């Protein structure tokens, strides 16, 4: 994790990725979307911004390669 990374909460991940909540969690379970990290002792989770950016960059690279 980079020092400048932010932790993104679900609404921001949904907006940034264009994916729904269910799709994000299914992708994390199936290992094709970055997995969230626990950010509290409760149930709060977040995603590392650089991992979301890398996921999106890979999707763009896939599109451009075809």
N, CA, C and O atoms as CSV, one atom per row, in Angstrom:
chain,resi,resn,atom,element,x,y,z
A,1,UNK,N,N,0.842,-1.175,0.000
A,1,UNK,CA,C,0.000,0.000,0.000
A,1,UNK,C,C,0.891,1.243,0.000
A,1,UNK,O,O,1.822,1.356,0.798
A,2,UNK,N,N,0.594,2.157,-0.894
A,2,UNK,CA,C,1.360,3.392,-0.982
A,2,UNK,C,C,0.951,4.341,0.139
A,2,UNK,O,O,-0.167,4.274,0.650
A,3,UNK,N,N,1.871,5.224,0.513
A,3,UNK,CA,C,1.565,6.191,1.567
A,3,UNK,C,C,0.426,7.126,1.178
A,3,UNK,O,O,-0.272,7.646,2.048
A,4,UNK,N,N,0.234,7.341,-0.110
A,4,UNK,CA,C,-0.811,8.262,-0.565
A,4,UNK,C,C,-2.143,7.563,-0.816
A,4,UNK,O,O,-3.122,8.214,-1.184
A,5,UNK,N,N,-2.192,6.246,-0.623
A,5,UNK,CA,C,-3.442,5.511,-0.838
A,5,UNK,C,C,-4.515,5.956,0.139
A,5,UNK,O,O,-4.250,6.289,1.295
A,6,UNK,N,N,-5.723,5.947,-0.369
A,6,UNK,CA,C,-6.884,6.204,0.480
A,6,UNK,C,C,-7.666,4.908,0.598
A,6,UNK,O,O,-7.549,4.019,-0.246
A,7,UNK,N,N,-8.446,4.811,1.629
A,7,UNK,CA,C,-9.374,3.704,1.788
A,7,UNK,C,C,-10.717,4.191,1.263
A,7,UNK,O,O,-11.253,5.195,1.731
A,8,UNK,N,N,-11.251,3.470,0.289
A,8,UNK,CA,C,-12.529,3.837,-0.310
A,8,UNK,C,C,-13.636,3.002,0.307
A,8,UNK,O,O,-13.486,1.792,0.475
A,9,UNK,N,N,-14.731,3.633,0.641
A,9,UNK,CA,C,-15.894,2.913,1.142
A,9,UNK,C,C,-16.733,2.477,-0.062
A,9,UNK,O,O,-16.514,2.942,-1.180
A,10,UNK,N,N,-17.676,1.597,0.173
A,10,UNK,CA,C,-18.449,0.970,-0.895
A,10,UNK,C,C,-19.095,1.958,-1.874
A,10,UNK,O,O,-18.975,1.753,-3.082
A,11,UNK,N,N,-19.771,3.015,-1.418
A,11,UNK,CA,C,-20.402,3.919,-2.400
A,11,UNK,C,C,-19.408,4.506,-3.400
A,11,UNK,O,O,-19.724,4.662,-4.580
A,12,UNK,N,N,-18.204,4.830,-2.922
A,12,UNK,CA,C,-17.196,5.378,-3.825
A,12,UNK,C,C,-16.665,4.307,-4.781
A,12,UNK,O,O,-16.389,4.595,-5.945
A,13,UNK,N,N,-16.523,3.076,-4.292
A,13,UNK,CA,C,-16.080,1.976,-5.159
A,13,UNK,C,C,-17.138,1.714,-6.229
A,13,UNK,O,O,-16.801,1.482,-7.390
A,14,UNK,N,N,-18.396,1.748,-5.852
A,14,UNK,CA,C,-19.482,1.567,-6.828
A,14,UNK,C,C,-19.432,2.654,-7.895
A,14,UNK,O,O,-19.537,2.363,-9.086
A,15,UNK,N,N,-19.272,3.895,-7.476
A,15,UNK,CA,C,-19.219,5.012,-8.424
A,15,UNK,C,C,-18.005,4.905,-9.332
A,15,UNK,O,O,-18.113,5.070,-10.547
A,16,UNK,N,N,-16.862,4.631,-8.747
A,16,UNK,CA,C,-15.612,4.583,-9.509
A,16,UNK,C,C,-15.584,3.422,-10.496
A,16,UNK,O,O,-15.097,3.569,-11.617
A,17,UNK,N,N,-16.103,2.271,-10.084
A,17,UNK,CA,C,-16.023,1.078,-10.930
A,17,UNK,C,C,-17.221,0.923,-11.860
A,17,UNK,O,O,-17.125,0.270,-12.899
A,18,UNK,N,N,-18.342,1.520,-11.488
A,18,UNK,CA,C,-19.555,1.329,-12.269
A,18,UNK,C,C,-20.242,0.003,-11.976
A,18,UNK,O,O,-21.191,-0.373,-12.664
A,19,UNK,N,N,-19.766,-0.708,-10.955
A,19,UNK,CA,C,-20.328,-2.005,-10.595
A,19,UNK,C,C,-21.277,-1.862,-9.409
A,19,UNK,O,O,-21.156,-0.931,-8.612
A,20,UNK,N,N,-22.213,-2.787,-9.304
A,20,UNK,CA,C,-23.141,-2.780,-8.181
A,20,UNK,C,C,-22.487,-3.412,-6.952
A,20,UNK,O,O,-21.450,-4.069,-7.053
A,21,UNK,N,N,-23.105,-3.202,-5.803
A,21,UNK,CA,C,-22.636,-3.783,-4.544
A,21,UNK,C,C,-22.495,-5.296,-4.668
A,21,UNK,O,O,-21.460,-5.860,-4.312
A,22,UNK,N,N,-23.545,-5.953,-5.176
A,22,UNK,CA,C,-23.516,-7.411,-5.288
A,22,UNK,C,C,-22.396,-7.885,-6.208
A,22,UNK,O,O,-21.733,-8.880,-5.914
A,23,UNK,N,N,-22.182,-7.186,-7.309
A,23,UNK,CA,C,-21.137,-7.568,-8.253
A,23,UNK,C,C,-19.750,-7.378,-7.638
A,23,UNK,O,O,-18.859,-8.201,-7.847
A,24,UNK,N,N,-19.568,-6.303,-6.885
A,24,UNK,CA,C,-18.286,-6.051,-6.224
A,24,UNK,C,C,-17.964,-7.179,-5.247
A,24,UNK,O,O,-16.859,-7.722,-5.260
A,25,UNK,N,N,-18.932,-7.528,-4.401
A,25,UNK,CA,C,-18.680,-8.590,-3.421
A,25,UNK,C,C,-18.524,-9.960,-4.087
A,25,UNK,O,O,-17.713,-10.771,-3.638
A,26,UNK,N,N,-19.281,-10.228,-5.143
A,26,UNK,CA,C,-19.117,-11.495,-5.863
A,26,UNK,C,C,-17.736,-11.553,-6.509
A,26,UNK,O,O,-17.069,-12.587,-6.461
A,27,UNK,N,N,-17.305,-10.442,-7.115
A,27,UNK,CA,C,-15.976,-10.386,-7.722
A,27,UNK,C,C,-14.864,-10.612,-6.711
A,27,UNK,O,O,-13.867,-11.270,-7.008
A,28,UNK,N,N,-15.040,-10.060,-5.510
A,28,UNK,CA,C,-14.037,-10.270,-4.457
A,28,UNK,C,C,-14.011,-11.736,-4.036
A,28,UNK,O,O,-12.938,-12.302,-3.826
A,29,UNK,N,N,-15.185,-12.354,-3.911
A,29,UNK,CA,C,-15.245,-13.781,-3.543
A,29,UNK,C,C,-14.620,-14.656,-4.617
A,29,UNK,O,O,-13.945,-15.639,-4.310
A,30,UNK,N,N,-14.846,-14.297,-5.881
A,30,UNK,CA,C,-14.351,-15.098,-7.009
A,30,UNK,C,C,-12.948,-14.682,-7.447
A,30,UNK,O,O,-12.426,-15.209,-8.430
A,31,UNK,N,N,-12.345,-13.761,-6.743
A,31,UNK,CA,C,-10.962,-13.306,-6.987
A,31,UNK,C,C,-10.727,-12.615,-8.321
A,31,UNK,O,O,-9.623,-12.696,-8.859
A,32,UNK,N,N,-11.731,-11.938,-8.874
A,32,UNK,CA,C,-11.475,-11.136,-10.066
A,32,UNK,C,C,-11.644,-9.646,-9.786
A,32,UNK,O,O,-11.473,-8.824,-10.686
A,33,UNK,N,N,-11.974,-9.295,-8.558
A,33,UNK,CA,C,-12.073,-7.896,-8.121
A,33,UNK,C,C,-11.308,-7.791,-6.807
A,33,UNK,O,O,-11.287,-8.744,-6.029
A,34,UNK,N,N,-10.673,-6.633,-6.548
A,34,UNK,CA,C,-9.920,-6.500,-5.287
A,34,UNK,C,C,-10.785,-6.791,-4.059
A,34,UNK,O,O,-11.958,-6.421,-4.006
A,35,UNK,N,N,-10.185,-7.456,-3.082
A,35,UNK,CA,C,-10.894,-7.794,-1.849
A,35,UNK,C,C,-10.847,-6.617,-0.892
A,35,UNK,O,O,-9.852,-5.895,-0.843
A,36,UNK,N,N,-11.912,-6.420,-0.135
A,36,UNK,CA,C,-11.908,-5.331,0.849
A,36,UNK,C,C,-11.024,-5.680,2.045
A,36,UNK,O,O,-10.680,-6.839,2.276
A,37,UNK,N,N,-10.674,-4.646,2.789
A,37,UNK,CA,C,-9.951,-4.837,4.041
A,37,UNK,C,C,-10.853,-4.382,5.179
A,37,UNK,O,O,-11.689,-3.496,5.006
A,38,UNK,N,N,-10.677,-4.987,6.326
A,38,UNK,CA,C,-11.431,-4.597,7.513
A,38,UNK,C,C,-10.835,-3.304,8.052
A,38,UNK,O,O,-9.619,-3.200,8.210
A,39,UNK,N,N,-11.680,-2.320,8.333
A,39,UNK,CA,C,-11.152,-1.043,8.823
A,39,UNK,C,C,-11.624,-0.714,10.241
A,39,UNK,O,O,-11.334,0.363,10.762
A,40,UNK,N,N,-12.340,-1.630,10.851
A,40,UNK,CA,C,-12.741,-1.438,12.247
A,40,UNK,C,C,-12.940,-2.806,12.886
A,40,UNK,O,O,-12.859,-3.836,12.217
A,41,UNK,N,N,-13.197,-2.801,14.170
A,41,UNK,CA,C,-13.448,-4.053,14.859
A,41,UNK,C,C,-14.829,-4.592,14.532
A,41,UNK,O,O,-15.105,-5.774,14.740
A,42,UNK,N,N,-15.698,-3.727,14.020
A,42,UNK,CA,C,-17.040,-4.151,13.632
A,42,UNK,C,C,-17.023,-4.746,12.230
A,42,UNK,O,O,-16.136,-5.527,11.883
A,43,UNK,N,N,-17.999,-4.373,11.443
A,43,UNK,CA,C,-18.120,-4.915,10.093
A,43,UNK,C,C,-17.651,-3.961,9.004
A,43,UNK,O,O,-17.743,-4.290,7.821
A,44,UNK,N,N,-17.153,-2.792,9.375
A,44,UNK,CA,C,-16.753,-1.791,8.384
A,44,UNK,C,C,-15.580,-2.289,7.543
A,44,UNK,O,O,-14.580,-2.780,8.067
A,45,UNK,N,N,-15.730,-2.151,6.229
A,45,UNK,CA,C,-14.665,-2.528,5.302
A,45,UNK,C,C,-14.440,-1.398,4.310
A,45,UNK,O,O,-15.279,-0.511,4.150
A,46,UNK,N,N,-13.299,-1.448,3.652
A,46,UNK,CA,C,-12.969,-0.487,2.619
A,46,UNK,C,C,-12.033,-1.134,1.617
A,46,UNK,O,O,-11.522,-2.232,1.839
A,47,UNK,N,N,-11.816,-0.444,0.522
A,47,UNK,CA,C,-10.950,-0.935,-0.538
A,47,UNK,C,C,-9.786,0.025,-0.701
A,47,UNK,O,O,-9.946,1.237,-0.556
A,48,UNK,N,N,-8.618,-0.517,-1.003
A,48,UNK,CA,C,-7.431,0.309,-1.216
A,48,UNK,C,C,-7.527,0.923,-2.613
A,48,UNK,O,O,-7.678,0.217,-3.610
A,49,UNK,N,N,-7.437,2.240,-2.659
A,49,UNK,CA,C,-7.652,2.968,-3.902
A,49,UNK,C,C,-6.734,2.511,-5.035
A,49,UNK,O,O,-7.183,2.384,-6.174
A,50,UNK,N,N,-5.461,2.263,-4.742
A,50,UNK,CA,C,-4.540,1.851,-5.810
A,50,UNK,C,C,-4.924,0.494,-6.394
A,50,UNK,O,O,-4.682,0.247,-7.575
A,51,UNK,N,N,-5.524,-0.399,-5.582
A,51,UNK,CA,C,-5.966,-1.696,-6.099
A,51,UNK,C,C,-7.171,-1.530,-7.024
A,51,UNK,O,O,-7.277,-2.226,-8.033
A,52,UNK,N,N,-8.069,-0.623,-6.691
A,52,UNK,CA,C,-9.217,-0.350,-7.565
A,52,UNK,C,C,-8.716,0.274,-8.866
A,52,UNK,O,O,-9.168,-0.099,-9.948
A,53,UNK,N,N,-7.781,1.224,-8.764
A,53,UNK,CA,C,-7.219,1.841,-9.969
A,53,UNK,C,C,-6.520,0.815,-10.850
A,53,UNK,O,O,-6.642,0.872,-12.074
A,54,UNK,N,N,-5.794,-0.120,-10.253
A,54,UNK,CA,C,-5.107,-1.167,-11.024
A,54,UNK,C,C,-6.122,-2.073,-11.716
A,54,UNK,O,O,-5.922,-2.461,-12.867
A,55,UNK,N,N,-7.206,-2.411,-11.023
A,55,UNK,CA,C,-8.271,-3.225,-11.625
A,55,UNK,C,C,-8.837,-2.515,-12.857
A,55,UNK,O,O,-8.992,-3.122,-13.916
A,56,UNK,N,N,-9.140,-1.230,-12.707
A,56,UNK,CA,C,-9.699,-0.477,-13.830
A,56,UNK,C,C,-8.692,-0.352,-14.980
A,56,UNK,O,O,-9.072,-0.450,-16.147
A,57,UNK,N,N,-7.426,-0.140,-14.662
A,57,UNK,CA,C,-6.391,-0.046,-15.695
A,57,UNK,C,C,-6.264,-1.360,-16.462
A,57,UNK,O,O,-6.053,-1.354,-17.675
A,58,UNK,N,N,-6.392,-2.481,-15.761
A,58,UNK,CA,C,-6.329,-3.795,-16.421
A,58,UNK,C,C,-7.515,-3.987,-17.357
A,58,UNK,O,O,-7.358,-4.555,-18.437
A,59,UNK,N,N,-8.698,-3.524,-16.964
A,59,UNK,CA,C,-9.873,-3.637,-17.839
A,59,UNK,C,C,-9.668,-2.804,-19.109
A,59,UNK,O,O,-10.037,-3.235,-20.202
A,60,UNK,N,N,-9.080,-1.612,-18.962
A,60,UNK,CA,C,-8.795,-0.754,-20.117
A,60,UNK,C,C,-7.775,-1.422,-21.022
A,60,UNK,O,O,-7.932,-1.415,-22.243
A,61,UNK,N,N,-6.723,-2.003,-20.435
A,61,UNK,CA,C,-5.698,-2.696,-21.216
A,61,UNK,C,C,-6.286,-3.881,-21.976
A,61,UNK,O,O,-5.922,-4.127,-23.126
A,62,UNK,N,N,-7.198,-4.618,-21.330
A,62,UNK,CA,C,-7.867,-5.742,-22.016
A,62,UNK,C,C,-8.649,-5.250,-23.224
A,62,UNK,O,O,-8.597,-5.844,-24.301
A,63,UNK,N,N,-9.375,-4.153,-23.027
A,63,UNK,CA,C,-10.162,-3.591,-24.130
A,63,UNK,C,C,-9.252,-3.169,-25.278
A,63,UNK,O,O,-9.535,-3.455,-26.442
A,64,UNK,N,N,-8.160,-2.487,-24.945
A,64,UNK,CA,C,-7.270,-1.978,-25.984
A,64,UNK,C,C,-6.499,-3.074,-26.696
A,64,UNK,O,O,-6.061,-2.887,-27.831
A,65,UNK,N,N,-6.330,-4.215,-26.043
A,65,UNK,CA,C,-5.593,-5.324,-26.658
A,65,UNK,C,C,-6.441,-6.091,-27.671
A,65,UNK,O,O,-5.912,-6.808,-28.521
A,66,UNK,N,N,-7.749,-5.936,-27.574
A,66,UNK,CA,C,-8.598,-6.705,-28.501
A,66,UNK,C,C,-9.028,-5.917,-29.699
A,66,UNK,O,O,-9.742,-6.437,-30.556
